[in-house]
Amino acid sequence: MFDRTQLLEIISGHRRGIVASLTRVILGCLTPIYRTGIYFRNRKFNLATKRNDDKIIRKAGIPVISVGNITTGGTGKTPMVIWIAKRLRSYGIRVALVSRGYGSVARNGVDGPNDEALEMEHRLPDVPHLQDPDRYRMTQIALNELDFEIIVLDDAFQHRQLARDFDIVLIDATAPFGFDRLLPRGLLREPLDGLSRADILVLTRVHLISIASRNAIVQKISRYAPGIAIAETQTRASHLLQFDGQTEKISKLDGRAVFFFCGIGNPDNFKLSLEKLNCDIVGSALFADHYHYQRNDLEHIKHSAKSCEASMLVCTHKDLVKIGANRLGGIPVYAVIVEVEFLSGEKEMETHLKKLANVEDASQPSPI
């Protein structure tokens, strides 16, 4: 009935009218049902944690790092997972990524990799990505058949059936608390006091908000998760990439007429990032998160870009791996490749990773 953009306008209250108001009322009536289910679910796992019940919360047998969030939509998990995997590989650790595989497409009756897996295959060719709703089973394959040493779970904060040794929760600074409402009336997957389960909270995209807004978010986080370390990151556009691997400097965007398209959880952030790169945005095409492009979609993008006299098509890496082309209608297609930069908290993150990897932290004084 509504696409994600329209639903966000309704949930946020920006869209007015009878239909929008009625939708908010209906969603609000469904929220207590969701809240009740989340309460009993978390209660079960909280009790299992206290009792060390390994029948409810299973242990993988090797260190497990979880990267997740407390809201739906994009919070920058993929760049963070890539950063963590690269750090672990730099220590000489054999690391595997494990995820549910949401949004994968069946080919010949077999589920293929989803868009995140395709993206990470491009960025992390030496790190396998195992996908299955039964993530515990994947960890056992990684341990017993593939002889990996550490598992990184993607989007797993609420996947409490699998024990983890390091719980990282990302909070998008531009939309931190899901309109302060649980699903489906808001975007919160669980109440904010769930943040207290995290080992570290990472506030992402802080470069897109004011210092006052940042301070207000940190204060609110601290109320719900007192004593939990808070790191801050921003994303930096490092270069442009075409599907065949050709790269260009990010400065290639300067002054160029750009038509952008994406099928991600937070398209507004992508637009904000492009606006900071000195390009001239002449048009756009937005699709749902995890969208699988069809021929007519590509035709729409091509004709829209030509009608806007765009000289470049720009998308995210997640979109590029699904498009699988260097050009559309003769117009070159580039993905903006972003890297995570820590503004604070990098030392705490490195300390945790080195401890799990059993790597000596050179920054610490050696015992006498």
Number of C-alpha atoms within 10 A of each C-alpha: 5 8 10 17 15 13 18 18 13 22 23 15 13 10 15 10 8 9 11 18 15 12 15 20 12 13 17 18 13 15 17 15 12 16 17 10 13 17 12 11 13 15 12 13 17 14 12 16 15 8 9 13 12 13 9 16 18 15 18 20 13 17 17 25 24 28 23 26 29 24 26 15 18 18 27 24 21 21 18 23 22 20 16 20 22 18 15 21 15 10 14 11 17 20 24 24 25 28 22 19 22 15 16 18 15 11 9 7 7 9 14 16 20 21 24 23 24 19 21 22 16 15 15 17 10 15 17 18 25 20 22 14 12 13 21 18 15 22 27 17 14 25 18 11 9 13 13 18 18 25 25 24 26 23 23 23 23 17 15 17 18 21 21 22 15 19 19 23 24 29 26 25 24 21 17 20 23 23 16 15 19 24 23 20 26 23 22 21 22 21 18 20 12 15 23 17 15 20 19 23 25 26 27 26 23 19 17 17 11 12 11 8 13 17 11 12 18 16 13 13 22 16 12 15 21 13 11 16 15 19 20 22 23 19 20 15 17 15 17 24 23 21 19 10 10 10 14 15 12 16 14 14 20 12 12 16 19 23 27 25 22 24 19 21 19 21 21 13 18 17 16 11 19 20 12 10 15 15 17 16 19 17 19 18 16 16 18 15 19 19 16 17 13 11 9 9 12 14 13 13 22 19 13 17 26 19 11 15 15 21 18 23 24 25 26 22 26 25 25 24 21 18 19 12 14 19 16 18 13 11 17 15 24 26 22 25 20 18 17 21 17 17 14 14 16 14 12 13 19 15 16 17 21 16 11 18 18 11 14 12 14 8 8 8 7 8 4 3
